[in-house]
Amino acid sequence: MKKLHKLTALLLALGLAAGLAGTAFAADAPRYADVPGWAGEYVDRVTELGLVDGRTDTAFGSNEPMTRAELVTALYRLAKTPDVQDVDNPFTDVKEEDPCRDAVVWAHTQKIVEGRGEGVFDPDGSVKRQEIAKILNEFAARQVGRDGLESRKDVVSAYPDAGKVSGWAKGYMNWAAASEFITGHSDGTLDPMGTATRAQVSAILCRYLDDASTGDASKDDPRNQDGIGKKELLVVSFGTSFNDNRAATIGAVEAALERAFPDYDVRRAFTADTIIEHIYRRDGQLIDNVKEALERAKRNGVEELVVQPTHLMNGWEYGDLVKALEKYEGGFASIKLGAPLLTTDGDFSRVAEAMIGATGDLAADGKTAVCWMGHGTAAASHAVYEKMQKVLADQGCDNHFVGTVEASPTAGELAEQVKEAGYTRVILRPMMIVAGDHANNDMADEKDPESWYSVFTAAGLEVQCELKGLGELKEIQDLLAAHARDAKPLGDTGIGVEPNPDNPDGKTALADGVYAIQVECEQSMFKIDRCTLTVKDGAMTARLVLGSDSFDKMFAGTAAAAKLAKDGVVDGLSADGETTFTLPVAELDKPLDYAAHSVRKDAWYDRTLTFLADTAKAE
């Protein structure tokens, strides 16, 4: 199981408490005799941090309801106990000598709590689940300098008892459920008016801590400002929700491009809508997706648009970017597109030199190998990893090895290669622009037996993880700036994209029949190889074929609804490395909510699909 302070581990652990039911995961016995197995590590953590006190030396009071005073006290301690001795106490039922006095007064001054009314706080009252959502939301907002936080995705409505959420609590409860701090009970209900035990609230607090542990978002410039001049340089990245690393990598690349293009306004777009939503929900920071950034440019009267991706290769994401830009041809006087990082032989040489230079001091003893973790893809562009391995070898760096998370060479295969070559020590580093979720979890998580760290350690190697993305390197920043300077009109880049089909002429209204049709997905990593649409008596059914077996189930609706659904989940049919799903289609040319279940992560993910009527071709 992955470390609690990792976001991916957080998502995997979410069904563990109250509505949080699950299996034991603490390796060591809890310090308190009354703590159930699933809660051991959560309770240990909140007590070690001094956020929640045990009832006695041997009893935590795990199954007792959390009181309002206890919850506010935990957050007050998390905020480093600000001094409020000189602040008036507005509550008649909180005495000056009460241990919770300062916490309650502080929470009131921060507008985190309001009380029950008429000067009553009710410190010993059990805190309800929707109250937990409000108090935690207001606290989280103050921690990032916001008046409030929200989720733009409706998650709560998927619960059968959504109507029981009080009107004032709907936004708070939706935010807490979307963040997966508060989850439903085993019967699928959200139970907004129910209480939560001290153990369950400990789990909720840990989930919040994990989610807030990636750094200060205020240090990162989202570059979503208006006031753009006639010339804009739009830097397009997949994105990362790891705040510190986003500033150190993507932010550093953008700053370098700004220095290289003093006559241009540099703006940002991310291609990963899930990451955009996560950052907005957690930090209140809004980052544009590609369409939003292009619309912003149009509104601001941009005439010369240069777009520079930070993508490693001309894979699916790059192809999606090309298709998005093609829709805006004519909307600007000119659109030019720069090449991905690894395009020419010269690019591979320069990046290899940067990789070697970044790790030279760490691997100079002759006993140390450097293993680079790429993402990997089922697309033909996966060949960049094999090519980089050859370039590194050609430069005499036999101690450098390249593998991937999603494809071969795997961590296990690399570990065997490293041992066979006689190395006893290994440096792990991401071959990615950012050191985000994959680097922190798939590579560096010491508690996940499938992580690269664990695989290499199990192979008897001494392991050191370097959580630094390629975007931190000046050589990489300079190369991307060079690509931007050499940007060319869309039709003249000379760079192939995958897939890059010609859009056939089609009809906007479809008669009964069977059609080959193109499907756009807002989430770039979910690739549909082909789709057949059957229209009969006005009803439409899509036969989606994915080029992998990464997903085993789909659902027409959101991921939140899929997790609770008793009907409508469609099992995929796997054969010859492909998986086929047969799904209902409500409408053409409109973004539709679907959910896909990841085999590897054992989790549902939102997928937004648009079936393009003008690409339909009768079979």
Secondary structure, DSSP 8 states (H G I E B T S, - for coil): ---TTSHHHHHHTGGGSTTT------SS--SSTT--GGGHHHHHHHHHTTSS--SSSS---TTSB-BHHHHHHHHHHHTT----TTS----TTS-TTSTTHHHHHHHHHTTS---SBTTB--TTSB-BHHHHHHHHHHHHHHHTT-S----SS--GGGSTTGGGS-GGGHHHHHHHHHTTSS---TTS---TTSB-BHHHHHHHHHHHHHHTTT--GGGS-----S---SEEEEEEE---S-HHHHHHTHHHHHHHHHHH-TTSEEEEEES-HHHHHHHHHHH-----BHHHHHHHHHHTT--EEEEEE--SSSSHHHHHHHHHHHTTTTSSSEEEE---SS-SHHHHHHHHHHHHHHHTTTT-SSSEEEEEEE---SSGGGHHHHHHHHHHHHTT-TTEEEEESSSSS-HHHHHHHHHHTT--EEEEEE-SSS-SHIIIIIIT-TT-TTSHHHHHHHTT-EEEE----GGGSHHHHHHHHHHHHT-EEGGG-----SS--------SS--SEEEE--EEESSTTS-EEEEEEEEETTEEEEEEEESSSSEEEEESS-HHHHHH-SS--EE-EEETTEEEEEEEE--SSS-EEEEEEETTTTEEEEEEEEE-GGG-EE-
